[in-house]
Amino acid sequence: MATPLTGIIPPLVTPFTEAGEIDEKAFRAQVRFMLAKGVHGICVGGSTGEGHTLERDELRRLAAVALEEAGDRIPVVVGIIANSTREAILRARAVQDLGAAALQVTPVHYLFKPDDAATLAHFRALAEASPVPVIIYNVIPWNYLRPDLLVQIMTELAGVQGVKQSQGDLKLLADLLLTVPAGKVVLSAVDALLYPSFALGAHGAIAANLTAAPGACVALWHEVQRGDHAKALAIHKALLRFWNSIAGDNLPATVKYALERQGVAAGMPRAPMAPATKEQRAAIAAALDAVLAFEEEGHAAEAL
């Protein structure tokens, strides 16, 4: 992987208008907001970005805009959420000329679960079809890939450069970190447990909490790297309370509200997802200030 993926990599939300169209101006402003907070990378078209709703040309446009705004300052990861090998390859080829650092790719996620051989074949075909490195986004509850299978895929396929481990299972993350092949990365998406993820040696994170409170997450990452675990634990507690306020079936919408509270226009969720409820907004407002207090000096005043 030409650009190492490490540290805080927020999965950007996709701002939609009332009509369900992408608000490019708001998206550009969001990228600039993340840069001002000192993040180490960004991801477009992930779960937080409602990537499952994006058409191929929309994904390409978002990736192009993110890369244009980021320049050579930080790497950009592009999400692929697809239900077939063919569609995953078509999406990979649609963005392969843009300069993304990696593709974040889910296993197939409709009702029918492929076996290990079919899963390996899926990622092999994708890795062979595109020169852009692949990060497996291990998030699908009924198609959750075991650590031994993930290690096999990473070992056999040079084009698969790592795993983004999700679903709140810190044991599986720890097992992966024990067995990950040299040169590959393990990124955490365990939003509620970012601090222990980093303390265990995760190479970084791509998770919704990073988008909703990027400055505090950057501070958490830095404190763990410095070895100040007392400060890291204090940030963890505030982030956990905040996570409990945004977690829900409309998570992209609650993240958008948290960004709006910080002056970042984030738009509407794409139908049929509902906006944050009155109760969610009240809980987020109550938890957000404590999190923002941990932003590192020099970044806290730079929000747009």
C-alpha positions as CSV (number, residue, x, y, z in Angstrom):
1,M,0.0,0.0,0.0
2,A,1.7,3.2,-1.2
3,T,0.1,5.3,1.6
4,P,0.0,3.6,5.0
5,L,-3.4,3.6,6.6
6,T,-3.1,4.4,10.3
7,G,-4.6,6.6,12.9
8,I,-8.0,8.3,12.7
9,I,-9.8,7.8,9.4
10,P,-13.4,9.1,9.6
11,P,-16.0,7.5,7.2
12,L,-17.7,10.7,5.9
13,V,-21.4,11.1,5.8
14,T,-23.0,11.8,2.4
15,P,-25.1,15.0,2.6
16,F,-28.3,14.6,0.7
17,T,-30.9,17.2,-0.2
18,E,-34.6,16.8,0.6
19,A,-35.0,15.4,-3.0
20,G,-32.3,12.8,-2.2
21,E,-29.5,14.3,-4.4
22,I,-25.9,14.7,-3.2
23,D,-25.1,18.2,-1.9
24,E,-21.5,18.5,-3.2
25,K,-20.9,21.9,-1.6
26,A,-21.7,20.5,1.8
27,F,-19.6,17.4,1.2
28,R,-16.5,19.5,0.3
29,A,-17.0,21.5,3.4
30,Q,-17.1,18.3,5.5
31,V,-13.8,17.2,4.0
32,R,-12.2,20.5,4.9
33,F,-13.6,20.2,8.5
34,M,-12.0,16.8,8.9
35,L,-8.7,18.2,7.6
36,A,-8.9,21.0,10.1
37,K,-9.4,18.5,12.9
38,G,-6.1,16.8,12.1
39,V,-7.5,13.4,10.9
40,H,-5.1,10.9,9.3
41,G,-7.3,9.9,6.4
42,I,-10.9,9.8,5.2
43,C,-13.3,7.2,3.8
44,V,-16.1,7.8,1.4
45,G,-19.1,5.5,0.6
46,G,-18.9,3.5,3.8
47,S,-21.8,2.5,6.1
48,T,-21.8,6.0,7.7
49,G,-21.8,7.5,4.3
50,E,-24.9,5.4,3.3
51,G,-22.8,3.7,0.7
52,H,-25.4,1.0,0.2
53,T,-27.6,3.6,-1.4
54,L,-25.1,5.1,-3.8
55,E,-25.1,4.6,-7.5
56,R,-21.8,3.8,-9.2
57,D,-21.4,7.3,-10.7
58,E,-22.3,8.9,-7.3
59,L,-19.6,6.9,-5.6
60,R,-17.0,7.9,-8.2
61,R,-18.0,11.6,-7.9
62,L,-17.7,11.6,-4.1
63,A,-14.3,9.9,-4.3
64,A,-13.1,12.4,-6.9
65,V,-14.2,15.3,-4.7
66,A,-12.7,13.9,-1.6
67,L,-9.4,13.3,-3.4
68,E,-9.4,16.8,-4.8
69,E,-10.0,18.4,-1.4
70,A,-7.6,16.2,0.4
71,G,-4.8,16.5,-2.1
72,D,-1.7,14.7,-1.0
73,R,-2.2,15.6,2.7
74,I,-4.0,12.4,3.8
75,P,-5.1,9.1,2.1
76,V,-8.6,8.6,0.9
77,V,-10.4,5.2,1.2
78,V,-13.3,4.3,-1.1
79,G,-16.1,2.1,0.2
80,I,-17.7,-0.7,-1.8
81,I,-20.9,-2.3,-0.6
82,A,-22.0,-4.8,-3.2
83,N,-23.9,-8.1,-3.3
84,S,-22.0,-9.8,-6.1
85,T,-18.4,-10.2,-7.2
86,R,-19.4,-8.6,-10.5
87,E,-20.8,-5.4,-9.0
88,A,-17.8,-5.1,-6.6
89,I,-15.4,-5.3,-9.5
90,L,-17.4,-2.8,-11.5
91,R,-17.3,-0.3,-8.6
92,A,-13.6,-0.9,-8.1
93,R,-12.9,-0.2,-11.8
94,A,-15.1,2.9,-11.7
95,V,-12.8,4.6,-9.2
96,Q,-9.4,2.9,-9.8
97,D,-8.0,5.8,-11.8
98,L,-8.6,8.4,-9.1
99,G,-5.8,7.7,-6.8
100,A,-7.5,6.2,-3.7
101,A,-5.2,4.6,-1.1
102,A,-7.5,1.6,-0.7
103,L,-11.0,0.1,-1.3
104,Q,-13.0,-0.8,1.8
105,V,-15.0,-3.8,0.7
106,T,-17.8,-5.7,2.5
107,P,-18.3,-9.4,2.1
108,V,-21.6,-10.0,0.2
109,H,-24.5,-9.2,2.5
110,Y,-27.8,-10.4,1.1
111,L,-29.5,-13.5,2.6
112,F,-27.3,-16.2,1.2
113,K,-23.9,-16.7,2.8
114,P,-21.0,-18.0,0.6
115,D,-18.7,-20.6,2.1
116,D,-15.0,-20.0,2.8
117,A,-13.9,-21.0,-0.7
118,A,-16.4,-18.7,-2.4
119,T,-15.4,-15.9,-0.1
120,L,-11.7,-16.3,-0.9
121,A,-12.6,-16.5,-4.6
122,H,-14.6,-13.3,-4.3
123,F,-11.7,-11.3,-2.8
124,R,-9.3,-12.9,-5.2
125,A,-11.3,-11.8,-8.2
126,L,-11.6,-8.3,-6.8
127,A,-7.9,-8.0,-6.0
128,E,-6.9,-9.2,-9.5
129,A,-9.4,-6.9,-11.2
130,S,-8.2,-3.6,-9.7
131,P,-4.7,-2.3,-8.8
132,V,-6.1,-0.5,-5.7
133,P,-5.4,-2.4,-2.4
134,V,-8.4,-3.9,-0.6
135,I,-9.4,-3.6,3.0
136,I,-12.0,-6.2,4.0
137,Y,-14.8,-4.5,5.9
138,N,-15.8,-7.3,8.3
139,V,-19.2,-6.0,9.4
140,I,-21.9,-8.3,8.0
141,P,-23.6,-10.1,11.0
142,W,-24.6,-13.2,9.0
143,N,-21.5,-13.3,7.0
144,Y,-18.9,-12.5,9.6
145,L,-15.5,-13.7,8.6
146,R,-13.4,-15.6,11.2
147,P,-9.9,-14.4,12.1
148,D,-8.4,-17.6,10.6
149,L,-10.2,-17.0,7.3
150,L,-9.2,-13.3,7.2
151,V,-5.6,-14.2,7.8
152,Q,-5.8,-16.8,5.0
153,I,-7.1,-14.2,2.6
154,M,-4.5,-11.7,3.6
155,T,-1.7,-14.3,3.3
156,E,-2.8,-15.6,-0.1
157,L,-3.8,-12.3,-1.7
158,A,-1.2,-9.6,-2.0
159,G,-3.8,-7.2,-3.1
160,V,-5.7,-7.5,0.2
161,Q,-3.9,-5.2,2.6
162,G,-5.9,-5.4,5.7
163,V,-9.1,-5.8,7.7
164,K,-11.5,-3.3,9.2
165,Q,-12.9,-5.2,12.2
166,S,-16.4,-4.3,13.3
167,Q,-19.4,-5.7,15.2
168,G,-18.2,-4.8,18.7
169,D,-16.1,-8.0,19.2
170,L,-12.8,-7.0,20.9
171,K,-11.8,-10.7,21.2
172,L,-11.8,-11.1,17.5
173,L,-9.9,-7.9,17.0
174,A,-7.3,-9.1,19.5
175,D,-7.0,-12.5,17.8
176,L,-6.5,-10.7,14.5
177,L,-3.8,-8.5,15.9
178,L,-2.0,-11.6,17.2
179,T,-2.0,-13.3,13.8
180,V,-2.1,-10.6,11.2
181,P,0.6,-11.2,8.5
182,A,3.5,-8.8,8.4
183,G,2.8,-5.7,6.4
184,K,-1.0,-5.9,6.7
185,V,-3.1,-3.6,8.8
186,V,-6.0,-4.2,11.3
187,L,-8.3,-1.2,11.7
188,S,-10.9,-1.0,14.4
189,A,-14.6,-0.2,13.8
190,V,-15.5,-1.0,17.4
191,D,-16.9,2.4,18.1
192,A,-17.6,1.8,21.8
193,L,-14.1,0.4,22.4
194,L,-11.7,2.6,20.5
195,Y,-9.4,3.1,23.4
196,P,-8.8,-0.6,24.1
197,S,-8.5,-1.2,20.4
198,F,-5.7,1.3,20.2
199,A,-4.1,0.0,23.4
200,L,-4.1,-3.5,21.9
201,G,-2.2,-2.3,18.9
202,A,-4.8,-1.6,16.2
203,H,-3.2,0.3,13.4
204,G,-6.0,2.9,13.4
205,A,-9.8,3.1,13.0
206,I,-12.5,3.8,10.5
207,A,-15.7,4.2,12.6
208,A,-18.7,6.4,12.9
209,N,-17.6,8.0,16.2
210,L,-14.6,9.4,14.3
211,T,-16.9,11.3,12.0
212,A,-19.2,12.6,14.7
213,A,-16.3,13.7,17.0
214,P,-13.1,13.7,14.9
215,G,-11.1,16.1,17.1
216,A,-11.6,14.0,20.3
217,C,-10.8,10.8,18.4
218,V,-7.5,12.3,17.2
219,A,-6.7,13.3,20.8
220,L,-7.5,9.8,21.9
221,W,-5.2,8.3,19.3
222,H,-2.4,10.7,20.2
223,E,-2.7,10.0,24.0
224,V,-2.5,6.2,23.4
225,Q,0.6,6.7,21.2
226,R,2.2,8.8,23.9
227,G,1.4,6.3,26.6
228,D,-0.8,8.6,28.6
229,H,-3.5,6.0,29.5
230,A,-5.1,8.1,32.3
231,K,-5.9,10.8,29.8
232,A,-6.9,8.2,27.1
233,L,-9.3,6.6,29.6
234,A,-11.0,9.9,30.4
235,I,-11.5,10.5,26.6
236,H,-12.8,7.0,26.2
237,K,-15.5,7.5,28.9
238,A,-16.7,10.7,27.2
239,L,-16.6,9.1,23.8
240,L,-18.5,6.0,25.1
241,R,-21.3,8.2,26.6
242,F,-21.4,10.1,23.3
243,W,-21.5,6.8,21.3
244,N,-24.5,5.7,23.3
245,S,-26.3,8.8,22.2
246,I,-25.7,8.3,18.5
247,A,-26.0,4.5,18.2
248,G,-29.1,3.3,16.4
249,D,-30.6,2.0,13.2
250,N,-30.4,5.5,11.7
251,L,-26.8,6.0,12.7
252,P,-25.8,8.0,9.6
253,A,-28.6,10.5,10.5
254,T,-27.5,10.9,14.1
255,V,-23.9,11.4,13.0
256,K,-25.2,14.1,10.6
257,Y,-26.9,15.8,13.5
258,A,-23.7,15.7,15.6
259,L,-21.9,17.4,12.7
260,E,-24.6,20.0,12.4
261,R,-24.1,20.8,16.1
262,Q,-20.5,21.6,15.2
263,G,-21.4,23.9,12.3
264,V,-21.0,21.4,9.5
265,A,-23.9,21.1,7.1
266,A,-24.5,17.4,6.7
267,G,-27.8,17.2,4.9
268,M,-30.6,14.7,5.1
269,P,-30.3,10.9,5.2
270,R,-31.5,9.2,2.0
271,A,-35.0,7.7,2.2
272,P,-36.2,5.6,3.7
273,M,-33.8,6.3,6.6
274,A,-35.4,8.7,9.1
275,P,-33.6,11.9,10.4
276,A,-32.5,12.0,14.1
277,T,-35.5,12.0,16.4
278,K,-36.2,14.7,18.9
279,E,-35.0,12.3,21.7
280,Q,-31.8,11.5,19.8
281,R,-31.0,15.1,19.2
282,A,-31.5,15.9,22.9
283,A,-29.2,13.0,24.0
284,I,-26.5,14.0,21.4
285,A,-26.6,17.6,22.5
286,A,-26.1,16.6,26.2
287,A,-23.1,14.3,25.4
288,L,-21.3,16.3,22.7
289,D,-19.9,19.2,24.8
290,A,-18.0,16.8,27.0
291,V,-16.4,15.1,24.0
292,L,-15.5,18.4,22.3
293,A,-13.7,19.5,25.5
294,F,-11.0,16.9,24.7
295,E,-10.1,18.3,21.3
296,E,-6.4,19.1,21.1
297,E,-5.5,22.8,21.3
298,G,-4.9,24.0,17.8
299,H,-7.6,21.9,16.2
300,A,-10.6,22.8,18.4
301,A,-11.0,26.3,17.0
302,E,-10.6,25.3,13.4
303,A,-14.1,24.0,12.7
304,L,-15.8,25.6,9.8
